[in-house]
Amino acid sequence: MADGPRTTKKKPAGKGKKKKWNGKKMLVWLFFTAAFAVVCGIIGYLLIILNGERILTENQDKFVMEQASTIYDAEGKEVTKLARINRELVEFNEIPVLMRDAFIATEDRRFEEHAGIDLWSIGRALVKDIVARSAVEGGSTITQQLAKNLFLSHDKTFFRKATEASIAVALENKFTKDEILTMYLNRIYFGKGAYGVKAAAEYYFAKPLDKLELWEIATLAGTPKSPNKYNPISNPEKSRERMNVVLVLMRDQGYITQEQVDQAKAAAEKYEPPVRKQPTGDEQKYLAFIDFVVEEAEERTGLTEEQLRLGGYDIHTTLNRQAQTVMEKEFDNADNFEKSVDEQKVQGAMVIVDHRNGNIQGLVGGRDYVIKGLNRVNVPRQPGSSFKPIAAYGPALDTGDWFPWSNVLDEKRCYGDYCPSDSNRNKYIGSISMSRSIKESRNASTVWLLNEIGIKKGLDFAERLGFDLDEKNDRNLSIALGGLTHGVTPLQMAKAYSAFANNGVEVDPHSLLKIVGKNEEVIYEYKTPEPKKLMEPKTAGYMTEMLQEVLQKGGTGTGARIDRPVAGKTGTTQHGIPNYKSSYNRDAWFAGYTPEWTGVVWMGYDKTDKQHLLKKSSSQSAKLFAKVMEPAMKGMPVKGFNTQTDTEERQKVNKVTGLNAAYNPETKMVNLSWNPVEGESITYRVYRKEASESEATRLMDALEATGTDDMSVQPGMTYQYYITAFDFSKDVESAPSDRLSVEIPAEELNPDTPEVPEVPEVPGDGTNPPDIEVPPVDGGEPGTPGNGSGNVNGGGNTNNGGIVPPEGGNGGTGGGGNNGNGQTTGPIDNGNGTNSVDPPGSNSGTGGNMEVQSVPNAENLPKSAENDAIPAEGGMVN
């Protein structure tokens, strides 16, 4: 078979040519694309250059002139201009080499290499912005930052950044690197009104540039990132953290060694702000409040402090001039504070909030605030007993199972290694009402209460009120007495107490109302947040009832009373210095409120040591509260508290009726009887008060009968009695019955008995005369020592008012002269904790009344930088 003709399969026409020509076309296309890109790049670069040159030319003889912003008070009246510029220019050769290195290492490590724009930094910033889905990284060079400060607004947009880049390139073409760096260091803002490194060095360190140490240079280099946050006066801790970052950057880039880093860190710990000349006139008014407003505006608007001060804004605030003026006047009065042994003054802070709307009426950040510049309204300190309503009584009330008349157990008890102590005049008096426990600031019963409801309830309640407690280290019973790991600020306390005053609804303290721009555009306006219930209204109502009792006779806060209703709580904390026994304190508080305003006062030293402790307790804080609040509220109508409580709960146990009380001269007893109260679990409690006593004491308990006899009466005395019914199945006590007084006749001498010669009364016998009110717990002034000696309970003598041994008694008997006012330095318990006692008062030979802190073993305490996690006070002590 013959082979047929051979055929070849042809390729489709045109396909081979397409492959052949595809490569050529691609090369051509790439060439022209690249050429086009190069041309566009050149044109773009030329446009950038031309645009930057144009801006420089138009502004050749001028910078953008800043316009000072204006602060207005709550009534819309001008208070002050914000910008008081402190700027001193420096030449390049005056700038230390180490300072140039510090700023370059921190702000622009490739400063000497780029031509105004650092593409590598921009790329890195772009990646971070994409990851974060917002503009978080600037990527700006020093030249770009100078361009922004010289000519541009501060908004962060693409077009502004493009213009900034064009000006930066133009600046690099026009000036040398040294000139650019010099302009930058003369221009940037360092906080506190200081512009440029020379003014900043003088303000923060009182030194010329060539005298600055490495740590000071690093501090300045770290400040411009956020002047208000990182300057060493306003925030020493944050400033040191930022300084450490700068030092590490300098080390990593080869400017300094690790040894220099370590030496600089050690030197920074000793920083003390320099004393500067105090401004006069309007320049020194309202400084703490104004600084607070600016800081709040930064947080709420995103604008920098420099922008706010120099942006020409109208800033409307909540400032109440009457309240602020009174506060500053009283803080300028040295008589309101203890006298220090040296130049370090006893410091203080105060803030007043209108809890009806959250408007801050005024605040003081400290004495001589203009000199120190530290706003102590935002500085954490240990709250002591002022934290009891937050950690123990408030959460107990909010369970719905506890009420002001519910009973707590005031007895000496240990919870593991923690043994809280009472140092009231009458220690560990057993079952008492919650109201009395908080009134007398008793420690043992407060800790017992928290243990009953559970620590978690205390922590949760405190968190709702705005306290970010340490979940691990604060999970212990010492929080009942204010022993916290990190402490609390006066502003936080004002917010928490405002919730009690506001029927349990959260209050948002704020100082800023509105910011208006140059063109009348509203930059920011405060919007009241949705009401948030933090506790039941009746919880707040019952708390207000109990805290009002604190200011009544026998309470710890009588010094805070003014011409209108007030509720509040005192608080002091032990010094916490290891291996140092002293009755003096580190912190003294009063937190209180009227139906309209909440005010918080703190006193103490900035740095606590053996020489710098408070000799008096929170009585001075309470008195300062009253001295400020009464005139600050002058002209406001006097109103009562509009509390919400459940009257039905008070009637769960009926009141005892039909009380009869009579003295039987034959049996020498008082016979008591009353009508029975309906109920299956009812017992009765008998209370008695002698005329000289400020409070009734429970005489008998758990009586099932409707009558009893008092066999412990004394001739010549007058006693007042009342009865309550107690339902032990519900743990609820009724309101007191009517009160009856019984006078016990004095015994006549038997004529057949030889008369005993009268012994002259020895002055200063260590007792309180009848009808003399014992000063409140926090109120004792140091007594005048007696001239003799006397025995005290627990053994030992008190010579010249000297030292009472452990578990000492009632002050000691003074000799003659000056009524023999004994002086007590309080009992010392060497068991699981120590008791710190305020100096005694001078009540005719008694030890007076004191507020006491109970402190667990050091190893059981929460740790803090200043060793200040210390529980709070007790009550009255002789």
LOKOLKOL-149271 format. One record per residue: x negated, y negated, z of N, C-alpha, C in turn. Coordinates in steps of 0.05 Angstrom, whole numbers, plus 5000, padded with zeros to 4 digits. Atoms other than C-alpha are relative to their C-alpha. Example, Ala and Ser with C-alpha at 12.3 -4.5 7.8 and 13.67 -1.06 7.14 Angstrom:
BEGIN
498250245000475450905156498249765000 501650244999472750215143501549785014 
//
This chain:
BEGIN
498350245000500050005000498249765000 501750245003497149364978500749795021 499550214981496148825027501349764986 498750235011500648235017498349755003 501550254997498347525011499749915029 500650094972495047255075501249735005 498850264994498946705108498949895027 501050144976496746205161502249825011 497950164988501545905211499049715004 500950284999501145155204501049875026 499350164976501144695264502049784991 498150225007506744195266498549754993 501450245011504943585228499949795022 500450244982502243015270499150075028 500649944972500943395335497049995005 502950014996493543465326499049725001 500850285001492742745308500749855026 499150144976496642525370498050055023 502049944979491842895416497449854994 502550125007485942625378500049705006 499850294996488341905381500849935028 499050064973491141955453497749895017 502350094984484241885485499149724992 500850275009482441295442501949795009 498050204991488940945457499849955030 500250044970488041075531497649825007 502450174995481040775529500649714993 499450285008483640175492501949875020 498150114981489440105539498749935027 501450064975484940155600498249754998 501750245004480139645570501649745002 498550245000485439135557501349955028 498850034973488739275625497949885019 502150104983482139175660499349714994 500650275008480738555620502149815009 497750174991487638285635499849965031 500250024971486638445709497749815008 502350184994479838095709500849714995 499150275006482937495675501949895021 498050084979488737485724498649955026 501550044976483837565781498549745000 501450255002479636995756501949765002 498050224999485736565745501149975029 499050014972488436765814498049885019 502150114983481736615846499749704996 500250295006481335945810502449855012 497750134988488435795833499749975030 500450014971486635975904498049775007 502050214995480435535900501249724996 498850265006484234965867502149925021 498050064980489935015917498749925026 501450074975485235015976498649734998 501450265004481134445947502049775000 498050215000487534055935500949935028 499150064973489734136007497949855016 502250144987482933936032499849714992 500250285010482833325987502349835011 497750154990489833116009499749935029 500350044971487733176082497149945007 502850054996480632936075499449845025 500550184978481232406128501750055024 498349964977486132716175500650305003 498849754993488333346210503049965002 497150024994495633516219500249905028 499850134974497233056278502250155017 498049864983500533446334501849805014 498150174986506633166368500850155026 499549874974507633316442502950075003 497249914995513833716460501049875026 498850144977518633426512501750205017 498449834981521533776574502349845010 497650134989528633606596501050175023 498949864977532033786662502850114993 497449885004538834126671502149804991 498050215008542433466661499349864974 500850115026538933316595498349765002 501750234997534332786624497150084996 502849945005527132756602498450025026 501749954976522233026653497149924994 502850065007515432986618499450084972 501249905025511433066555498250235006 501649764994508133746551497049964996 502850005008501633586516498449785014 502150194990496133256556497450124992 502249865012490333436512497449945014 502750024989483633566544498150124980 501849905021478633606488497349855001 502650125002471133486486498550144978 501349895023467233576422497150075007 502749904996460633946419498650034973 501549965024455133966367499050294998 500849725003452634626338497650075017 502549944984445834586373500550005030 499349994971449434506440501450275007 498649754995452935176432498050225005 501949794995448935736465500350234980 500049785019446936296419501750235009 498449784990450236806464503049954997 497250075004456736426459500950044971 499349955028456536436383500350304995 499949715003455137186386502650115011 497649904987460937296433502549964983 497650065016466036956389500050154974 500149855026463537276325500650305005 499649724993463437966358503050065005 497249964992470537866383502049934978 498050105019474037486328499450074971 500649965029470237626263497250104997 502749895000464438106263498549974973 501250035026463238006188499949704991 499850295005463337246194497749904982 502350095015456337156165500050124972 500149865026457837606105502249924980 497850065018464637416077500049714991 499850275011466536806037502749875008 497650124990472536606079502250215003 498049794998476737236067498550265003 501249744996474837916094502050214990 498149805012478238426048500250255017 500049764983476239006093501849965024 498350054977479538686153503049974992 497250035010485738506112501250274994 499049735006486339226088500650155026 499549874974485739486159502549905013 497750124988490938996183502650084985 497749925016495539176125501050285007 499449724993495239916143501550005027 498750014973497039756216502749884998 497450125003502739316195502050194987 498349805013505539866150500850215019 499549794980504940386205502049905021 498250114980508339926255502649894989 497750125014513339666204500649725009 499750284993512138966228497249884999 502650135001506638446227498750005027 501249984974502338656285497049935000 502950055003495238546259499549774982 500450235016492737886234498050044978 502149965021486338076197498749744992 501050265008484437336197497149975008 502850074993477237106195500049755017 500350254986474636536237500749774982 499550215019475036106175503049974995 497150005004482336296164501449885025 498850104976483936146237499649695002 500550295001480735456229501949874980 498250125020484735336166502949985011 497350004989491135516202500349775021 499950214979489535056261499849724989 500450265011487534486217502549904984 498150105020493034456165502850135000 497649845006498534976172501850035025 498249924979504635156212499250285009 500949764987504235776255501850244994 498449775007509536226223498350204985 501649795012506936896199501550114976 498749915025509336976127497950044979 501949955022506137206062499049744987 500850255014506136506031498249835018 501850154982503136196093497350135001 502549865000497836736094498449954975 501350065026496336616020498849725000 501150274998495535876032497749985019 502249994980491236006093497550114987 502349885013486736446050498749804980 501150195019486035905997498549785014 501450214985484135376048497450115011 502449884988479135866080497850014979 502049995021475635966013498949734994 500850285005475535216001498149905022 501750084977472635106071497250134997 502649875003467135616057498349874978 501550145022465335245992499149735008 500650284993465234576026498149985024 501650024975461934726094498250255004 501849774993456335166121501450165021 499049824980457635746167499849865028 500450134974454835346225502049785005 498050214998459534766211502750115005 497449874996465535226206500350105029 499949904973463835566271500349785021 499950234982462834896306502849885000 497350115001469534626281502050195015 498249804987472935276304499849985030 500450004971469935256374500949745013 498950254990471934526381503049984999 497250035005478934646358501850195016 498249804988481635286391500949935028 498750064974486035266452499450225020 500849824979483935586518502050015024 498150014978490135456561499549785019 500250214980491434956617499449734988 500450265013491134386566497149964990 502850035007483834526550499650094970 500649945028481834496476497049994995 502849995005474934706454498450125023 501549854980469535106490498849815021 501250184980466434496524502049935022 497950064981472934286557500850245017 499349754986474535006575497950085020 502249934981467735126607500149825025 499850194977468634506650502550065017 497549964986475834676668499950265017 499949754986474935406687497650065018 502549944985467735406713498549765010 501350254991465834676725497050004992 502849985009459434786684499849904971 500550055028456334526620499550264985 500349765015455635026564497450155004 502649874998448235156573499550125028 500349884973449335366646501850245004 498149774998454535896632498650275001 501049724999453136616651501450174980 498949835020454537196606502950065005 497249934995461037396641501849764996 498350245005463536676636500349964970 499850025029461936656562502050214989 498249785009465537326552502949935007 497350074992471537066591501249794981 499150205019472036456546500650124972 499649885027471236876483502550174999 497649845000477037316505502649855004 497650154993481836756523501749924977 498350105022484136476455502050204989 498149805010487637126437502849955012 497550074986493036936488499349835024 501150184979490936326529501550025027 498449994976496636366579499650265015 500349744988495637106591497250065010 502849924994488037156592498349795013 501850194986485636526626499650095028 500749884975482136686691501449885025 498650124977486336226735502850125002 497349904999493336446716500250305005 499949704998491837196710497250115003 502749914995485137386741499550294991 500349725007486238136731500050044969 499849985029488338076658497549884987 502350145011482637596645497550185001 502349824997477538096672500250234980 499649785019480538656630499249914972 500750105027479838226567497049944998 502950054999472738006587498550264995 501449745004470838746591500150094971 499849945028473338846520497949854984 501950165014469038276496497150105004 502749904993462838546532499450254985 500449755015463739226500499649954970 500450075028464438916431497349894995 502750125003458138516441497850225003 501949794997454439136465499950184975 499949825023456839566407498849884975 501150135023454639046357497149915004 502850044996447738996388499249735012 500750264989448138306420499050015029 500949974972447238546492499650295006 500549734992445239166530502150095020 498249894980449239626576499449895028 500750114974445439356635501249725004 498850264999447738656618503050015004 497149964997454838906613500750065029 499549924973454639216682499649765019 500550234983451538586713502249794997 497950205006456738146680502750085014 497649914987462538566706499949965030 500350034971459838546777500349705007 499950294994458937786774502849894998 497350115005466037666749501850055024 498349944977468937976813500049785020 500350214980466637376853501149734991 499050265011470236846811501949865019 498250184985473436266849500549764982 499450235017477035726809498849745013 501250254989473435046817502249815010 498250214990476734496857499849764982 500050225018478833946810501549775012 498650244991481233246821503050024995 497249965002488633246834501249764984 498750225015492832846783501849845018 498350174985497032276808502549944984 497650085014504032026793501550234988 498449805013508432406745498450244991 501649775010502632846723500050245018 500149774981503033266786502850105007 497349914994510633366787500750254984 498749775012513934026773498150184984 502049865017507534346746500650304999 499549715000509235056768502450074984 497549955015516235016740499449974970 500550045029513634736673498350234989 501649775009508335276667501850254997 498249765001513735796681501849984976 498350045024518235496627498550074975 501649955024512635516576499550294996 500549715002511036236592502550154992 497549875008518336436587500649944970 499550075028518836066520498250164982 501749825016512836456494501250274996 498949735001516137116512502550014983 497449995013522936936483500049914971 500150105027520836586419497850114983 502349915015514136886399498149784993 501850225004511136196395497750015020 502350014982504236086426500349755018 500050234982503035606484499249754985 500950235015499335136437502349904982 497850095017505135126388502249865017 497950114984510134996444499349725011 500950264988506034426474499749794978 500750205021504234096407501950024976 498249975023510134276363502249794998 498050215002514333666377502850105007 497449884993519934086407501449855023 498550084977525433866454500850255015 499749754984525434396509501949945024 498050044979531734406553499850225020 500449814979531034746620502249995021 498049994978535034926682499149845025 501250144977530834476727502149825015 498450174982534734176786498049825015 502150174989530633566805500249975030 499750034971533633506874498850235015 501149764987531934216892496950024997 502849985005525034196860498449795016 501350214984523233536894499850085029 500049924972525133806962498050225005 501949774997521134446952497249905000 502850105002514834066931499349835025 500450174976515633586990499350185024 500549824977516034157041497550164997 502549865004510334537009497549825004 502250204995506033907014499749945030 500050054971507633877089498450225014 501849794987501934247126501350115025 498849904976506334307188501750244995 498449775007510434837152498450264998 501749775003504435297149498050025023 502149964980499435597197497549864992 502650125006492735257202497950214997 502049815005487035647173497449935015 502550054986480135727204498049874981 501950125019476835477140501649874977 498850145023478335177071502150174986 498049835013482435777048502749975015 497550064987489535557063501950245000 497749825001495535977082501649914976 498650065024499136007016503050075002 497249945000506436066998501149974972 498550035025511436106941503050015006 497150004996518835986934501449974973 498450035024524136056880502950005008 497150024995531535866880501450054974 498449925023536436186832503049965005 497150014999543736006820501050274991 499249735008546436716821502750014986 497550015016552936496788499450014970 500750015028549336396722497150074994 502849925004541936586732498149764997 501850245004539335866725498149975024 502050064979532835766764500149705006 499850284992533835126803497349875004 502750104995526535046821498350225010 501949814989520335416841497349865006 502650104992513635286874498150245000 501949785002507635716857497950015021 501950004979503535526917499349725009 501050264991500534966957497749914982 502050105018496134516914499950154974 499949845024498534886853498349884978 501550125022495234386807497150065002 502849934997488534576836499550294994 500549715002489135326839501250114974 498849915025493835436780501150285000 499049734999496136116804502949995010 497150014993503736186803500750255016 499549784982505036626863502850105000 497349905004512336696845499950264985 500449765016509737236798497850195010 502249834989504437546844501250215019 498949804983506238216876498750005028 500849974973505838266952501850215014 498449804986508338777003502449875014 497650144991515538607022500850055029 499249954973516038917091503050065002 497249944995523038947121502049864981 498250135019525938487068500850204978 499449795019525939127026502050215011 498149814988530439507074502750014987 497449995014536939287041499950134973 500449905027534139516974499550305000 500849715000531240196993501650185017 498549824981535740437049502949925004 497350084993541940037069501849984975 498550035025544139856998500850264988 499249745012543840556969501850175019 498249864982547140837032502949904997 497350125004553040357025501250084973 499049955027553540506951500950294996 499049735002554741246964503050025006 497249994991561541066993500550155025 499749844975560141497054499049855025 501250164978556740957096501249725000 498950274997559340297123498549855022 501550154979556739737167500450105028 499549904973560040057227499250305003 501049724998557340757210497550015018 502249984981552241007260497650134989 502649895007544941137249498550075025 501449914975540141467297497349865003 502550144994534741037327498550155021 501649844981530041527359497350064988 502749945009522741697356499950284988 500049755014521942237304497950004979 502049985022516642487256501250154977 499249875025517842687184497450104987 502649915008511843117170497949855015 502150164988505842677183500849715004 499150284998509942037180501749965024 498550054975512241777247500549705003 499450284998515541087242500549925029 499850094972515540677306501849755002 498650244992520240177337498349855021 501350154979517339617378501949785010 498150194990523739257396499950015031 500150014971524739057468501150265012 498949744993529239667477499450194978 500849815021525940227439501950244998 498749755005529540807408502550035017 497650024983536440657435502250204991 498149795007539841247401501849924977 498150055022546041197359501049715001 499250285002547440487335501349974972 498850065026551340177278497949914980 501850105021547940037211499749705003 500150294998549739307222498049905021 501950084979545939267287497150084993 502749915008540039657259498649804982 501250205018538939157203499749735013 500150254986540438567247497449975017 502350004983534938757296497550114986 502349905017530439027240498750245013 501049764987529639707272498850194979 501449835019524740177237501050295001 499449714998526440867264502750074988 497349945011533840827246500149964970 500050055029532340547177498850244985 501349765012527641127160501950245003 498149784996532641617190502349984979 497850035020538041327143499150084972 501049925026533741397081499650304998 500349715000532142107101502750144997 497449885001539542257108501149984971 498850025027541541987039498250114979 501949905019535242227004498349794987 501950195011529141866977500849934971 499350055028531641936905502149784998 498050215001537741506920498849735005 501450264995533240966948498549914976 501650075023528640986888501849914977 498150075022534540976838501249735005 498750254994537940396873498049774996 502050205004531439996874499449954971 500550035028530240136801502349844986 497850145012537239886783499849705007 500350284992535639236820497649874988 502150125016529539126776497250065010 502649944990523739446814498950254987 501349775014519039906775498150135020 501649874980516640336832498450234988 501749785009511240856825501450265006 498449764997515041496814498650215017 501549804985509541916845499249905028 501150104974506341496900502149875018 497950134983512741146923502250195008 497949804993516741786931499550105028 500449934972516241777007501849815017 498250144982520141517067499049725007 501050264992515540917078501249774982 498750215016519240547021502349875015 497850114984524840447072499149755015 501250224986520239967108498449814983 501550185018517339637046497250084995 502749905006511040067040499950094972 500049955029510040036965497150014989 502649975012504240216920499049734988 500850245014504239566880501349745010 498750244990508639086919502149894981 497950135016513938616892499449704999 500450295003514137886869502449855012 497750164991518437326898502249984980 497950025021522037276831501650264999 498649745000523738026833501950015024 498350004977526437946903502449824997 497850195004530637346883502150134981 498149865018533637756826501650215014 498649784985535238346872502049895019 498150114980538437926927502249854986 497950135015542237546874502350194993 497949795006545838196856501850045024 498449984976548138256929501949765001 498450254999550637536925502149994978 498350025023553937646858501950244998 498149774999558538216880499050244984 501049765012553938746852499349984971 500550035029553138466781497249884996 502750095005546238366752499849714993 500550285005543437666749497449984984 502450035017538437446695498749735006 501350264994533936906725498549894976 501350125023531636426671499749705005 500550284998528935726665500449854974 499850125026529835606591502850014989 497350015011536435376560500049984969 500050055028534735136490497549864990 502250135013529134936443500949894973 499250135025530434436387497649894986 502350085015525534296331500149714991 500250285009523433636298502449924983 497850065018529033686247502750075011 497649944986534333826299501050294996 499249725003534334566282499650145027 500149864974535635026342498150244997 502049785002529535466350500850235018 499249794980532235836411502249895017 497950074982538435826454500750245018 499549784981539736236517502850114997 497449865001545236746511500350175025 499549844976548137036575500450294992 499749725007547337796572502750115010 497649874991553238256580499850075029 500149934971555038346654499450295004 500849734994551838966682500450055030 499549944972554439276746497750175011 502349854988548639496790500950165024 499049864976552739716850503049945002 497250054996559939746873500449735013 499650264987562839066892500250015030 499849994970564439306962497350065012 502749964990557139526970498749725005 501150274997555038806958501449855022 498550144979560638557003499250085028 500949904974558638997061497249915006 502850094996551338817051500049715009 499950284993553038077054501049975029 499150014972556838197119497750065019 502249924982550938547150497749805001 502250205001545838037126500749745012 499250244985549937477155499450035030 500549954971549137807223497049965007 502850034995541537767215499349715010 500450284993542137007224501449925026 498650064976546437057286498250065025 501449964975544237077359499150295003 501149734998539737677370498850114975 501149905026537937747296497249894995 502850085006531137657264499849744984 500150235019533037077218501449755009 498550234990536136547263498949744990 501350255009531136027238501049914973 499150075027534336047169502849884999 497250115000541135787191500149714991 499650275010543635167156503049935003 497250094996550234787151502050134982 498249855017553435297106499450305003 500449714997554236067104497550094986 502449885010547736447094499850295008 500749734994545937177089497150044992 502849975007538737417089498650205017 501749804985533137857114497249915001 502850064995526237747143498350244992 501849785005520138157128497149925005 502950044996512938207152498550264995 501649755003507338697136497449985015 502549984985501438917176497649944982 502350095016494538697153498850224983 501049785016492339387129497050014997 502949995002484939267141499050255014 500949754988481539937154498349965025 501650004976478740047224500149735015 499850264986481139377249502749985014 497550014984486239327305500749715006 499150274995490138687307503049994996 497150035002497338467315500849814978 499450205020496737957259500950134973 498849905024500038027191498849884974 501050105025498537927117502249874983 497850115016505437767088502349935018 497650074985511537407115502149904980 497950065019518137357077502649915013 497150024995525137097080501449994973 498450005024530037277025502949975009 497350064991536936977032501749874979 498350125020542936696996502449875014 497450124993548936237004502050104979 498149915021555336336963499249904973 500750115026551935936907497150074991 502849985008544336006909498650225016 501849814987539136536926497249885001 502750114997532436326954498250205014 501949814988526236726970497449855006 502550134991520136487010498050215007 502349824992513436847016497849835011 502450134989507536637059497850215004 502349824995500536937066497549884988 502650085012493236867045499750144973 500549875026491137006973498250245004 501949794994485437427000500050065030 499749934972486637797065497550135010 502249874985480937947112500349945029 499750034971479737927187500349715008 499850294994479137167186502449874988 497850125014485137057142502550175002 497649854994491337357174502149815012 497950164988498037067195500450075029 499749954971498536987270503050005007 497150014995506036847266501350194980 498649825018511237277233501849854981 498350125020516837127185501849785010 498450224990519936607230499449744984 500750245015516136067191501250014972 498849985026518636337125503049945001 497250054996525736317151500549705005 499750294994524835607177499649844974 500550155025521935377110502450034981 497649965016527935687075502149795007 498050194991532535257118499349724993 500850275005528434627110500249924971 499750065029528834687034502950014992 497349955010535834967023502049795009 498050194990539734477066500049734984 500050255016537433827032500250054970 499849945028536834176964502950024991 497249965006544334336967501849785009 498450234990546433666995501849904978 498050095019552733426961501650214987 498449785011555134116940502150085021 497849924981561834336970499250255016 500549764983561234827028502250204996 498149785005564535487010499150255015 500649744987565036167042499450214979 500649785018562836827012502650134990 497749865012567837136965499450294996 500849725001566137846983502450184994 498049805006569938466960499450245017 500349764984570738997014502750145002 497649844998575839537027501150005028 498950024973580239367086501150265010 498949744992583240067086497950175014 502249844988576440367102499649925030 500450094973576139947165502250125018 497849904984582740247187500150305001 500049704999580740977180500250105028 499849944971580040987256501349765013 498650224988585040567294498549885023 501250144978582740057343501250085027 499149934973583140227417501549775012 498350214987588639857455500450075029 499349954972590839777527497750035018 502449984982583939697558500649865026 499950114973584039597633497350045013 502649974986577839467675500349855026 499850124973577639337750497950115018 502149914981572439367805501350115025 499049874976573839837863497949965022 502150064980570239557925499450245018 500549774982571040217963498050194987 501849825013567640647911497649864987 502150175012563340067885499650084970 500149935028565040267814502149844985 498050125017568739957755501650224987 498249805012574840367735501049904973 499250075028576240367660502150194991 498049835013582340627623501149864975 499150115026585440547554502050204988 498049835013590840817509498650194980 501249825019589341427466500449914971 499850055029588141377390500750264986 499149765014591541857343497750114983 502149875016587042367309499150255014 500849744989584343067317497150015009 502849994995576942897321499049755014 500550264988577142277364498650035027 501350044974572242117420499749705004 500150294993570941457455497249925009 502650114992564941017466500549755017 499850234982564140517522497649824997 502150205003560039887511500149805023 500250204978557639407565497949794994 502050225003554138737564500049845025 500450184977551338367624499849714990 499850285009552037607621497549904987 502550115011544637477606499150144975 500849845024544337997550501349894975 498950105025545237797478501750204985 498549795014548038467455501150205020 499049794984552438997485498550264995 501449745002549339677499502150225004 498249784997552940337491499450145027 500449894973554040587562500750295001 499249725000557641247549500950084972 499449905027558941687489501550265001 498749755003563142267466502050065023 497949974980568642157518502650094987 497549915011574842557505502349895016 497950114983578742277564500449704993 499450285005582041587561499549835025 500750154977578741337624497350105011 502649924988572041337661499249795021 501050194979568140987717497249924993 502850105003561940557712498849985028 501249994973557740727773497449845001 502750135000551540317752500249705003 499850304997554139617769498549915024 501650124979550239147813501549775012 498650234987552938647864499149734989 500650275009553437927842499849974970 500350015028553438107768502849994987 497550005016558737997714499550174975 500349825023559838527660502449974981 497950005020563738527595500150284987 499649735010566739177569501750004975 498149945021569739417504499750304992 500049725007571540107476500450034970 499549935028571240417407500850294998 499349725006574341047379498150104978 501849895020569741507339501150264990 499149755013572042027289497550154991 502649875007566142517288500350184975 499749845025569142917230499449834975 500550195022568542297186497649825005 502350174992562741967223500749704996 499150285002566741317227500849905027 499350124974567440857286502049774995 498050215003573240387297498849735007 500750274991572839637307500249995031 499950024971571739427380502849935010 497650084986577539377428499849715010 500250254987579238737463497950025022 502150004980573638537511501149905027 499250084973574738487586497449965017 502250064982570038177637500750075029 499649934973569238427708497749895017 502150114982565638047764499750175024 500649834977562338457817499349825023 500550184978562538107885497250045011 502649984987555937947919500450125027 499949874974554538357982499249805021 500650174977554737978048498050145018 501949894981549038078098501450105025 498949904974550838498159498849845022 501150174978550338048220498250155019 501749844982547338618259497250064988 502549945013541838678209498149765002 501850234998535638248223499649874973 500350155025534937708171497250024990 502649985013529237808124499249734990 500850265010525237178112500049994970 499950035029526236918042497249974988 502650015013520337027997500249804976 499950195022518936437950499850144973 500149885027520236607877497449934987 502550045014513936707838500649924971 499550085028514036317773498850214980 501149825021513136737710500150295008 499949724991515737397736500550194978 499749815022516337687667502850074993 497249945008523937667662501249764987 498550225013528737247622502149905019 497950114983533036777664502750044987 497349975011540536867656500749774982 498850205018544036487600497949864983 502050125018537536337563499850194976 500149845024537636577492497250084993 502649905008531837017473499549934971 500550075028528536757410500250244982 499649785019529737177347497450154997 502349825004525137737327497649874988 502250125015521037337279499049745012 500450284993521036707321498049955022 501750054976515936787377497649834993 502550155001510536257385498250125022 501849894980504336467424500549885027 499450104974505736407498497549905014 502250114984501436037549499350205021 500749804980497636537591500549915028 499750074972499336567665497449995014 502550044985494336427719499450245018 500649784982495037077757500050264984 500049745013495737817742502550145009 497649854992501538297744500050274987 499849735010503239017732501950014976 498349965023506339247668500850294999 499149735002510339867652497950164984 502049845014505740417630497349985013 502550024985500340227680498249784990 501950215007494739717679501049735009 499450274992494538977694499849814976 500350215021495438367652498949755014 501350224988490537837673500049764981 499950245016491637137648501550064973 498649945025496637417598498650184981 501949855017491537907573501150224983 499449795019492038567537501750225013 498449794989497539067549499050274989 500949745010495239797546502150144984 498149865017498540307500502750045014 497249984990506140327509500349825024 499850194979505539717553502949905004 497250084993511639397586500649724994 498750255005514638717594498249765004 501650245002508938247584498249965023 501850044978506138217654500949765017 499250214982507237767714497849795002 502050224998503737097710499949905029 500250124974501336737770501449735001 498650264998503236027789499249824977 500650205020503235427744501050074972 499149975028506235327675501950234997 498149775001511535847692498750264994 501449745004506236387682500850144975 499149875025507936517610498050224991 501849785007504837197598499750034970 500549965029501837357530499550304995 500349715005502538057501498850054973 501049895025498338377448501050284998 498149784999502938937428498950285004 500749724994503039667443498650134976 501549865021498240107405500550305003 499449715001500340807386497850144984 502249875015494341227368500750274989 499149755011498541797342499849994970 500049995029500641827270500049724987 499950265012501041077261499449795020 500550224982499740397291502249804998 497950215000504539847310498749735000 501150275001502839137291502149815011 498150174987506138617335499349714997 500550295002506937867324499349895027 500650124974504337397378502649955015 497650034985509337347435500949725002 498950274995513736767451499449915028 500650114974513736357514502649965016 497450014986520236527549499550055030 500349994971518436397622498750265009 501549774991513336937630500450264985 499649755015515937437580498150014977 501649975024512237717521501449884975 498650115023517537407476501050214982 498949825020520337717413498150024977 501949965022516338007357501150194979 499249815022517138347290497650184995 502149804999513138987283499950164974 500449825023510239387226499250275009 500849734994509740137230498550114976 501749925022504140427189499150295003 500949724998502841167174497050024997 502849965004495941467171499149914973 501050125025491541157118500150214978 500149805022490941817081502850064989 497349955009498541857075501249764986 498950245012499341147049499650004970 500550055028500240966976497549834997 502550155004493640696949500549764983 499950245017492939996920497449865002 502650135002487339536902499349855025 500650164977488039126965500850145026 499349844976489939697013502549885013 497850144988496639367023502750154998 497449865000501839927016500850075028 499549984971504439827086503049975006 497250024993511339947115500649745016 499150264990515339387148500249995030 500050064972517039107214502150145016 497849914982521139307274501549775010 498450224990524838837319498849855022 500850174977524338487386498350175020 501849864981518838667435499249815022 501250164978516838407503497250095004 
//
